[in-house]
């Protein structure tokens, strides 16, 4: 009898609140729900009223005052979270109704009428309360309760789909391991296909709205990857509907994100092999049981899948363990299939011209990643020959016009620059391996002359309209030439015939362009690197460069005082300085305001010491005679004993600083009879002249410190170290004395100049006074005036 009364009471409650619960009563209603949930286990009759009460949770709550929403927020958020925990009730009807009510949060329907004096809560109030209460996490945990119940599982997924539109909910779901749980349900039996659709949609939301790294980690297990593979393979071979192809591509994008993580077992699961076979399906044309039943329809979705598969090959090429798979499944010939003139595309008539061009550019871009991994395959497929022929077509007069629609087609509208850009990237990637077989193969086919022609072609186009693509093309060509000619005198001679004339204009670049952001700075560095690799070391090339005023151009660049250019320019000048003509040209050069090369080098030295924190007084003299050229960084370093094979701080500083290069150049220019230097310059020059002595002193100081750190030297050794230390200290004193003498001489010279100037002023003043006295005497003395008049009459 009590249970019957309870059921009647529940019906009255449902009837009374059929238009929505007052927000102040939500907590009490939740208690009733909990009681009903307990009763359902004993009496099935309580299922119906429980579902009716849950259904009312789908309606907006009703409030009397605007402040009710915030005043009752804690109770409401807990009540909504309780809906997730009610999923434990062993009733499909209750589970489905809970999910329907949650979905109603996002599709609010106002009731027919409201309680007198009440108004509905705001549209997103329940959504916010669900976020703060942790409903999403509870619902993810309930997935285990509906694992073998398809309809209930689909309803839970539908509710999670709506909840996953919020970043806060997604974080809660990830915390509950939602990604791995959803992935494992993907290949469950479901004729409708909703299971895969809804699960993949939620996975997308998790990747977009929460920590991508955490989601990927949850999907990284072998079991998850294997499940993704099975579902994807099923969609590839059996999915003929438009929605199936879209879903297949969505899963492929998720897989791409997974493959970027090296820890994901793509190869072990067999997924990598399936993707590689699919990617080369139309180009290789070899039967493979993995893709039995697959047919390319040339639809937009299949076009997108093709690009995604190419992208996947690029990602897999980063994993060394995938190299064998890529080689065995003919990836190299498949990608090289696209390295051909665009009007030669047999077997691809179903792609439009724009689609084919996009695939071609994408394939060549991926080839740049794959080629260094499969060098032997690259050479056996005669890839260098194909690329050189293709590049010749790029600079030819063929009437082909690029569409420039795609990402890889940037800058290629109306021309073949995109094709040239990515083909050069492939060559750059393989020559960067410094593999002799690749270099010999290229040079034997006349690559140096062809690359020079291409560089000239690109430079001519740049004069009309510069762009990032053209600058990248020129920089890549210069890099390839640098690698090919380095350490080979014959190739340098071959380069010098035309290359120097093409190279020189790069050194006359407008300095303002270095800050344009387009890539001029990178281009200039590439040109300097090319000069170092293709000219230096070959006497014929060096003489040609010097005779064409190349040293003057380098000094003009050096005068810009660009910190990241100075080191490489000075290094090149040091290499050239073995040629006597270099020293002559450096002595002749004059910069702005008649600046000499010696003055420029001294200015660079002073700026370098200022940057390194070397201590000098206001006149530029040495402050610490024991460690005259030590940097601030070296002063801060503690004594660290290192093996003899490891360079110490003093030695490493030589390579990192420009001071050693400046000293080397002065050794060629000489330290005397240098024009255009001030007294301050001579003070700095005294330090430069004894740089090697001071550097030796630094090394000995390190040796002494290391010895005393670990050993107690014997008397003879200690005396020897003391003598060495005194000699070095005396050198410092001697240089300071020289600097002081220079400054003293300069001061005396200035005093003497001032005296002479003053004496000249006094002489002029005396002459002026005497002239004035003569004039006054002639105008005030009558006798003098008579004499003057007589003289004038005689004249």
Secondary structure by P-SEA (a helix, b strand, c coil): caaaaaaaaaaaaaaaacccccccaaaaaaaaaaaaaaaaaccccaaaaaaaaaaaaacbbbbccccccccaaaaaaaaaaaaaaacccccaaaaaaaaaaaaaaacccccccccccccccccaaaaaaaaaaaaaaaaaaacccccccaaaaaaaaaaaaaaaccaaaaaaaaaaaaaaaaaaacccccccaaaaaaaaaaaaaaaacccaaaaaaaaccaaaaaaaaaaaaaaacccccaaaaaaaaaaaaaaaaaaacccccccccaaaaaaaaaaacccccccccccccccccccaaaaaaaaaaaaaaaaaaacccaaaaaaaaaaaaaaaccccccccccccccccaaaaaaaaaaaaaaaaaaaaacaaaaaaaaaaaaaaaaaaaaaccccccccccccccccccccaaaaaaaaaaaaaaaaaaccaaaaaaaaaaaaaaaaaaaaaaaaaaaaacccaaaaaaaaaaaaaaaaaacccaaaaaaaaccaaaaaaaaaacccccccccccaaaaaaaaaaaaaccccccaaaaaaaaaaaaaaaaaaaaacccccaaaaaaaaaaaacccaaaaaaaaaccccccccaaaaaaaaaaaaaaaaccccccccccccccccccccccccccccccccccccaaaaaaaacaaaaaaaaaaaacccccccccaaaaaaaaaaaaaaaaaaaaaaaaaaaaaaacccccaaaaaaaaaaaaaaaaaaaaaaaaaaaaaaaaaaaaaaaaaaaaaaaaaaaaaaaaaaaaaaaaaccaaaaaaaaaaaaac
